[in-house]
Amino acid sequence: MKTVLLTHADCMEHMPPEGHPEQVARLAHVLHALADLDLHRESAPLAEAEHLRRGHPEAYIARIEAAAPTEGVVQLDADTWLSPGSVAAARRGAGGAIRAVDMVLGDAAPNAFVATRPPGHHAERATPMGFCLFGNVALAALHALEHHGLERIAVVDFDVHHGNGTQDLLWDEARALVITSQQRPLWPGSGAPDERGAHDNIVNLTLAPGTSGAEMRALYETEVFGRLRAFRPELLLISAGFDAHRDDPLAGLNWDTWDFAWLTAELCGIARDVCRGRVVSVLEGGYDLAALAASARAHVTELMKAAE
């Protein structure tokens, strides 16, 4: 079986104002970089209301839907905007992540990459922020737990910005281990090591500005891989942000493309040993278009190797 790629043209219809870093070209560059790879391609479905309600209050969902304009753009906060196609795009992101979980747990695919936008890991339970509307990875985790009855799932988030939304949605979930690495200081300012979740289920790793790939590797080897193996998740979810790349304009880490390949290969190796290789990866950040495209290709190539 092949690695599955889930995406949808609706995700090109989320259109923040010109000059916004979370631009349509991000997804276009990623899909172009993956175009010649031997992947099983599927359309990302729209998330159902019941899927969204697992992580977000119904009043919040209604507020986001009601705020969507019929033309032009609406600003929700300093960074987060709605255009006429934004809600459908965001529902494709959540729906794609959930469909990927169904396929991987149903043995229809060995692993999956969900290439959608807007990203999701900053969307808190009742607060859109950081370009994000719905918590795609957290919703996929809750779907795996509630619909499929898993007892343990893990999330690894290597986006350069802290996944405060994923942390918020899974804070009280003892069946979920959430491991995130992020540059600090950096927006959104959360992600301190003492933010550990209601069940000691959150692990926040601080990366100083300028952290190299070698330093990242040492940190993951000492602080992450053993914890993951000991937890023995039945599914591994990845928030795959590529903005820790040295060329990214929104942060200050010093990783290169092959650091993302190394980290992906290591995570897939752990998944092979503890959960039959079951991995679902979801696109988050990455704002230098060339670095994003190259890093996403390297990441997906390692998923494909793991699927062989």
N, C-alpha and C positions, 0 to 999 in steps of 0.2 A: 504494500500500500504506500501511497505517496503522502507527503505533507500537504495539508489542505490550506489554501489561501481563500479567505473570505473578505469580500469587499463589495461595494455597491456604488453606482454612479450618483446616487442621491448625496453621497458624501462630498461630491464636488459642488453641491448647491448651498453649502454653508459658506456664506460670503461676508466676513467681517470687512470693515472699511479698508480701502487701499492703504498699503503700507503696514498693515497689521502682520505680525510675524506668523500667526497661525493661518496661513494662506492656502488657497486651493492648490498652488504649485507644490506644496509639500507632498500631498498624496499623489499627484501626477508624477513627481520624481521617483517616489517609492515604487509605484506600479511600473514605471518604465524600467527601473533597475531590476525588477523581478520578471520582466516580460518573457525572457528566453529560458527561464528555469522550468524544469519539468515538475510542475505542481498540479495538484487537483484543485480546480477553481470552482468556487461556489459563491452564489449571491448571499450577502448578509441580509437576513430578514429583519423586519421591524420588530423591536421588542414589544411584547404584549404588556398591557397595563399591569397584569399580575406580576410580571417579571420586575417592572420598575418599582412596584409597591413593596417588594421584599427589602429594598434599601431606602426608598424615599417615601415620605408621607404623601397621601393622595392630594392634599392641598398644595403641596409643592409642585407636583407634576402638573396639576391644573393651572397653577400660576405661571409656569414656564410656557405651557401651551397657549395660554391666554395672552401672554406678552409678545408672542411671535407676530411680526408685522406682515401685512399683505404686500407691502412694498417698502423699499428703503431698509434701514437698519435701526435697531433699538439697542441701547446700551444698558446692560445689567449691572456692571461695575466698571472699574477702571480698565479692565482687560477683556471683559467677556461681553460679546455682542450676539444679537439675534438678527438674522435675515429671514426672508420668507421660507427658505429651505432648511433652516437650522434644526428645527425640532425633528424632522424626518431623518436628517443626517445623524443626529444624536441617537435617535431610536435605532438606526441601523448599526451604530457602534455597539450599543448594549445588546441588540439582537444578534449581531455577529458573534460577539463573545459567548453568548449563551448557546447559540447554535454550534459553535466550535466545541464547547463542553459536551453537548449532546453527541456530537460525532466522535469525539475522542473516547468518551466513556462508553459509547455504544459500539466501539471497535470498528467504526466506519473510516477512521483515519488514525494514524499513529500519533500525530501531533498537528498543531495548527498555528497559523499566523493570521491575525485579524488586522487588516490594513484599512482603517476607517479614520474619520475625523468628524467632529472635534474630538480631542482626547477626553479622558474621563477621570483621571486619578486625583484631581483637585476638587471635584464636586462633592461637597459634604451632604449630609443627610437632607438638609433643607436650605442649602446655600450654593448657588452656582458661583464659580470663581475660577480664575486661572485658565480661561478659555473653555472650561468644562461645564457640561450641563447634567449629565448622568454618570454615575460611578461604574463604568463598564466592567472593570475587573472585579470589583467588590460584588456587583450584581451577579456576575458569572460564578463567583465563589459561593454566594448564597444559593444560587440555583443548584450547584453541585451538591451542596449539603442538604437542601430541603427537598428538591425534586428527585435527585438520584440517591439520597440517603447515605452519602459518604460520611465517614466519621472524622476524617482529618484531611484538610487541604492546606497548601502553603502558597503564599504570594511572595514573589521576589520582585522588587521595584528598583531598577537601576537608573531611572531617570535622574537627571541632575537636581531637579527640584523635589522637595519632599512630597510624597503622595498623601497629603493631609486628608483628602476625601476618602481614600481607601482605609486609612487609619480610623477615621470617624465611623464609617459604616461597619467596620469589623472590630471595633474596640471591645465590644462585649461578647464577641464570638469565640468561645473557648476552643472550638473545633478548627479555628483558622490561625495559622502562624503567619504573621506578616513581617517580612524582613525588607527594610528599605535602606538604601544608601543615598546620601544627598550632600551637596555642598552646603556648608554653613560657615559664615553667614550668607544667606541668599533668600530671596522670596520663596515661600510665604512666611519664613521665619520659624516654622514649627519643625518637629523632627529631632528634638533633643533626646539624648540617651535615656533620660528619666521618664520619657513617655513610653510606658511599657504595656499598656492595655489593662483591661480589668482582670485578666487571667495570666498575666506575664506572657502574653501572646504577641506582643509587638516588639520588634528589635529595630532600633534606629541607629544607623552608623553614620558618623559625621566625617565628611571629607573636607579638609581645608582647601581654600583656593590654591590652585596650582598642583593639586594631587595628580601624580603620574599614574600611568597604567600599571607600572610595577608596584607602586604603593597600594593601588586598588587590589591587585592580585593577592598581595600579602594579607590585606585586611579580610578579603573574602575567604581565603584559606584558613585563617585563624578564627574568624568570628561567625562565618555563615555556613560553610559546608558541613561541619560537624553537627551544628544545630539542626540543619535540614535532615541529615541522615538519622539523627536520634528521634526526630519527630515522625519520620516515616509517613509523609503525606501520601494519600491515594491519588492525588492530582496536583501538579505544579502549574500555577498560573504566573505569567511574567508580565509585568508592566514594562514594556520595552521602549524607553525613551532614549534617544541617541544624542541628547544635548550635553552630555559629559565630554563630547568630542572637543578637542582643542580648538577647532575652527568655529564652534558655535558662538553666536553673538550675544546670547542671553546669560552666559555663565562663564566660569573661569577655571574649569578643570582641564587636564592635559592628557586625556585618553586619545588613542587613535583607533582606526577602524578595526585593527586586529585584536584590540582589547575586548571589543564587543564579541568578536568571534570566539576568543578564548573563554569568556565568561559564559557564553551560550553553550559551548561544548561541555564545560564543567557542569553546568546545571542539567544538561541533558544526560550526562553520565550518571549523576545522582538519581535523576528520574528513572533511568534504565534500571538501576539497582533497587529502588524502593517502590516504584509504582508503574512498572511495565513500560516506562518511557512516556507516560501520559503527560504531555506538556501543551498548554494553550498560551500563546503569546499574543499580546495586544499592543498595537502601536500607541505610544504616548507622544512625547515631545521630540524635538530635533528641528533646528531652525536655520542652519546653514544647509542649503539644498543639496549641494554636492556631498557634504559629509553625511547628511541624512540618508541619501540614496545609497552610498557605498556601505555605510554601516548596516542599514536594513538588509542589503543583499548579503553581507557577511553573516548576519544573524540568521537569515532564512536558510542560507547554504548549510549552516551547522545543524539546523533543524532537519534538513533533508538528509544529511549524513546520519543523524541519529535514527531516522526512520528506515534506513536501509536494513 
